[in-house]
C-alpha cells in the first residue's frame, strides 16, 4: 500500500524498497492515528508484521539497507515527534493465545493486554489481575515492564521469543529480560518481542473476576473522561517507605501545582497530575513543553528529577 513518497535515502528506489520489504510497505505513513495521544508526524516507511518471519524480514532488510527502525505495538506509551520518524516503523501485530501447560499461557506480542487477562481469567489462572485496565499490547507491556497496584509483568514472564537486531529468531528466559521498574533489557538491545510465555498459578475464577472488577472500579474513578493521553507520563520514585515501594510522581506534581498547567492544546488531567491530555489540537511540541514545565516545578519544589515513563520517537 503506497500512500505517498518520502525517502530516507534518495539512492533507494521504490522498486528496491518494495523488493526488500514486500508489497505491504507503506510510504509517508501518518503516525498520529496509531498513538493514544493522537499527535506526531509521518514515518518515511511503515510496515505491519503479523509473524516472526515478517518481523525478521523487516529487520533484516532495514539493517541491510541501513534504514533506522523503531518497533511499536498499541501506541499507548508513545510521544511521536511532529516531524515524524526518518526511517522505518515496524508495527507488531502477532496474534495468538494458547495454554502451553496447566498454568502457562503463550501469547502473541500483538494481542491486547486485556485479551491476555480475559484468557487467564477464563482458565482460572491468577497473577495478572494487577494489569486490569492497562492499555496497549502484550509486547509493549513486556518491553516496558508495565505494572500497577504493586504488580509488574516481568514477575510472571517465563520466556520470550524474539527477533534480534540481525533478524535472527531466538527464545530467551525471563532473566534475560533484566526487568526493572518500567524497564527491560529489550530497550537497550533493540530486539523485537514476538511472543511471551507467562507462568501463572491456579486460582478461583470468581475471586479473580472480583479482584479485576475492584481494580477496574478504582481506575474508572481516577481516569473517567480521560480522553487522548498516554497514561502516566513520569515514573514513580523508588522509596521503600511508601506503598508499593514507590513515591507517587502524581502526588509530587499535584503538590507542585501541575494540575493548573497547560501549553497550547495540551493540559494536565484534572483528576491525575501525572497525565497529560491532548485537548484535541495539541502538537507533540506542546506536550513536550508542558512535560518540561512539570519536571521543572517538581525539581524546584522538591529537588526531585522526574524520569519519563513514555517513550519518545523522532527528533525533539
C-alpha positions in Angstrom: 0.0 0.0 0.0 1.6 3.2 -1.1 0.4 6.5 0.4 3.0 8.9 -0.8 6.7 9.2 -1.2 9.3 10.4 1.3 12.6 8.6 1.1 15.2 8.3 3.9 17.8 7.7 1.2 17.2 9.0 -2.3 19.5 6.4 -3.6 17.0 3.7 -2.6 14.4 3.3 -5.4 10.8 2.4 -4.7 11.5 -0.9 -6.5 14.4 -1.7 -4.3 12.4 -1.0 -1.1 9.4 -3.0 -2.2 11.6 -5.9 -3.2 13.3 -5.8 0.2 10.2 -5.3 2.4 7.4 -6.7 0.2 4.2 -5.1 -1.1 2.8 -4.2 2.3 5.4 -1.5 2.8 3.8 1.9 3.2 5.4 5.3 2.5 4.9 8.6 4.4 2.5 6.9 6.9 0.7 9.2 9.2 1.6 8.0 12.8 -0.8 10.2 14.9 -3.8 7.8 14.5 -1.6 5.0 15.8 -0.8 6.9 19.1 -3.1 7.2 22.0 -2.0 10.9 22.3 -3.1 11.4 18.6 -0.1 13.6 17.8 3.0 13.2 15.7 4.1 13.3 12.1 4.8 10.7 9.4 7.1 7.8 9.1 9.1 7.6 5.9 8.4 3.9 5.8 5.9 1.7 7.7 5.1 -2.0 7.8 2.7 -4.1 9.9 4.0 -7.5 10.8 1.9 -10.5 11.8 4.5 -13.2 12.3 8.1 -13.8 13.4 9.0 -14.4 9.8 7.6 -11.0 8.7 9.4 -9.2 11.6 12.7 -11.0 10.7 12.3 -9.9 7.1 11.7 -6.3 8.0 14.6 -6.1 10.5 17.0 -7.9 8.1 16.0 -5.6 5.2 16.3 -2.4 7.3 19.7 -3.5 8.6 21.0 -4.3 5.1 19.7 -1.0 3.6 20.9 0.9 6.6 17.5 2.3 7.4 16.8 3.2 11.1 13.9 1.4 12.5 11.7 1.6 15.6 9.1 -1.0 16.8 5.6 -0.1 18.1 2.6 -2.0 19.4 -0.6 -0.3 20.5 1.0 3.1 20.6 -0.3 3.8 24.2 3.0 4.9 25.7 4.5 7.0 22.9 5.2 10.6 22.1 5.9 10.9 18.4 7.7 13.9 17.1 5.8 16.4 15.0 8.4 15.9 12.3 7.7 12.1 12.4 10.3 9.4 12.1 13.1 9.4 9.5 13.2 5.7 9.0 11.0 2.6 9.3 8.3 1.9 11.8 7.6 -1.8 12.4 4.2 -2.4 13.9 4.0 -5.8 15.6 0.6 -7.4 15.2 1.4 -11.1 16.1 -1.7 -12.7 17.4 -2.4 -15.9 19.3 -3.3 -17.1 22.8 -2.9 -20.7 24.0 -2.4 -22.8 27.1 1.1 -24.3 26.9 0.9 -26.1 30.2 -1.6 -26.2 33.0 -0.5 -22.8 34.4 1.3 -21.4 31.4 -0.1 -19.1 28.6 1.7 -18.3 25.4 0.6 -15.0 23.9 1.5 -13.2 20.7 3.1 -9.7 21.2 0.3 -8.0 19.2 -2.5 -9.2 21.4 -4.2 -6.6 23.6 -3.2 -6.9 27.3 -7.0 -7.2 28.1 -7.3 -10.2 25.8 -4.5 -12.0 27.8 -6.1 -11.1 31.1 -9.5 -12.3 29.9 -7.9 -15.6 28.7 -6.2 -16.1 32.0 -9.5 -15.5 33.9 -11.4 -17.9 31.7 -8.8 -20.6 32.5 -8.9 -19.7 36.3 -5.3 -18.6 36.3 -4.2 -15.9 38.7 -1.3 -13.5 38.6 -2.3 -10.9 36.0 -5.1 -9.1 37.8 -2.9 -6.1 38.7 -2.8 -5.3 34.9 -6.5 -4.9 34.5 -7.2 -1.6 32.7 -3.7 -1.1 31.4 -3.8 -0.1 27.8 -1.7 -1.5 25.0 -0.4 -4.7 23.6 1.3 -7.6 25.4 4.6 -7.0 23.6 4.6 -3.3 24.7 3.8 -4.4 28.3 6.7 -6.8 28.4 9.1 -4.3 26.7 8.2 -1.6 29.3 7.6 -4.0 32.2 4.2 -2.5 32.7 2.7 -2.6 36.1 0.2 -1.2 38.6 -1.0 -1.8 42.2 2.3 -3.4 43.2 2.5 -5.9 40.3 4.7 -6.0 37.3 4.5 -8.0 34.1 8.2 -9.1 34.4 7.4 -11.1 37.5 5.1 -13.5 35.6 7.1 -13.9 32.5 8.6 -17.4 31.9 10.2 -17.0 28.5 10.2 -14.7 25.5 10.6 -15.4 21.8 12.2 -12.5 19.9 13.9 -11.4 16.7 17.3 -9.9 17.4 18.9 -6.9 15.8 20.3 -9.1 13.0 16.9 -10.6 12.2 17.5 -14.0 14.0 14.7 -15.7 15.9 15.6 -16.9 19.4 13.9 -17.8 22.7 15.2 -16.5 26.0 14.4 -16.8 29.7 12.8 -14.2 31.8 16.2 -13.5 33.4 17.5 -12.3 30.0 14.9 -9.5 30.1 16.6 -7.9 33.2 13.3 -6.5 34.2 13.4 -3.4 36.4 10.9 -0.7 37.3 9.2 0.2 34.0 12.3 -1.1 32.2 13.7 -4.1 30.5 16.9 -5.1 28.6 14.9 -5.0 25.3 15.0 -1.2 25.4 18.8 -1.5 25.0 19.1 -4.4 22.6 16.6 -3.3 20.0 15.3 -6.9 19.9 11.7 -7.3 18.9 9.3 -9.4 21.1 7.3 -11.9 19.1 5.6 -13.8 21.8 5.8 -14.4 25.6 5.1 -17.4 27.9 3.5 -16.4 31.2 3.8 -18.5 34.3 0.7 -18.1 36.4 -1.0 -20.0 39.2 -4.3 -21.9 39.6 -6.9 -19.8 41.2 -10.7 -19.4 41.8 -12.4 -17.8 38.8 -14.9 -15.8 40.9 -12.1 -14.5 43.1 -10.0 -13.5 40.0 -13.1 -11.7 38.5 -13.8 -9.9 41.7 -10.2 -8.6 42.0 -10.3 -7.4 38.4 -13.6 -5.7 39.0 -12.3 -3.9 42.1 -9.2 -2.7 40.2 -11.3 -1.5 37.2 -13.7 0.3 39.5 -10.7 2.2 41.1 -9.4 3.0 37.6 -12.8 4.3 36.5 -12.9 6.6 39.4 -9.5 8.0 38.7 -9.5 8.1 34.9 -13.1 8.6 33.7 -13.4 11.1 30.8 -9.7 10.9 30.3 -9.6 11.5 26.5 -6.4 11.2 24.4 -3.4 10.6 26.6 -0.5 8.2 27.1 -1.3 7.4 30.7 1.2 8.3 33.4 3.9 10.4 31.8 6.6 10.1 34.5 7.8 7.1 36.6 7.2 7.0 40.3 10.2 7.3 42.5 11.5 4.2 44.3 11.0 4.7 48.1 10.7 1.7 50.4 8.7 3.7 53.0 5.9 4.3 50.5 3.0 2.0 49.5 4.2 -0.5 46.8 7.7 0.9 47.4 7.2 3.9 45.2 6.7 7.6 45.9 3.9 8.8 43.5 5.1 11.2 40.8 1.5 12.3 40.6 1.5 13.3 44.2 4.6 15.4 43.8 3.2 17.0 40.7 -0.1 17.8 42.4 1.7 19.4 45.3 3.8 21.4 42.8 0.6 22.8 41.2 0.8 20.8 37.9 -3.0 20.5 37.6 -3.2 24.2 36.7 -0.9 23.8 33.7 -1.5 23.8 30.0 0.5 24.6 26.9 -1.2 25.1 23.6 -3.6 22.1 23.1 -2.0 20.1 25.9 -3.2 20.2 29.5 -2.7 18.3 32.7 -5.6 16.0 33.5 -7.7 17.5 36.3 -8.0 14.1 38.1 -4.4 13.0 38.0 -1.4 15.3 37.9 0.9 12.8 36.2 -1.2 12.6 33.0 -1.1 14.9 30.0 -4.2 15.2 27.8 -4.5 16.2 24.2 -7.5 18.6 24.2 -7.9 17.9 20.5 -5.5 20.3 18.9 -2.2 19.6 20.7 1.1 19.1 19.0 3.8 16.9 20.3 5.8 20.0 20.9 3.0 21.3 23.2 3.1 18.1 25.1 6.9 18.0 25.4 7.0 21.7 26.6 4.3 21.0 29.2 6.2 18.0 30.4 9.3 20.0 30.8 7.4 22.6 32.9 6.0 19.9 35.1 9.5 18.5 35.7 10.8 21.9 36.5 8.1 22.6 39.0 8.8 19.3 40.9 12.6 19.9 40.7 12.2 23.4 42.1 9.8 22.4 44.9 11.2 19.0 46.0 14.6 18.7 44.5 13.4 15.5 42.6 14.2 14.9 39.0 11.3 13.1 37.3 12.1 10.5 34.6 9.8 9.9 31.7 7.8 6.6 31.6 6.7 7.4 28.0 8.9 6.6 25.0 9.8 9.4 22.5 10.2 8.7 18.8 11.8 11.1 16.4 13.5 14.5 16.8 12.7 16.7 19.8 
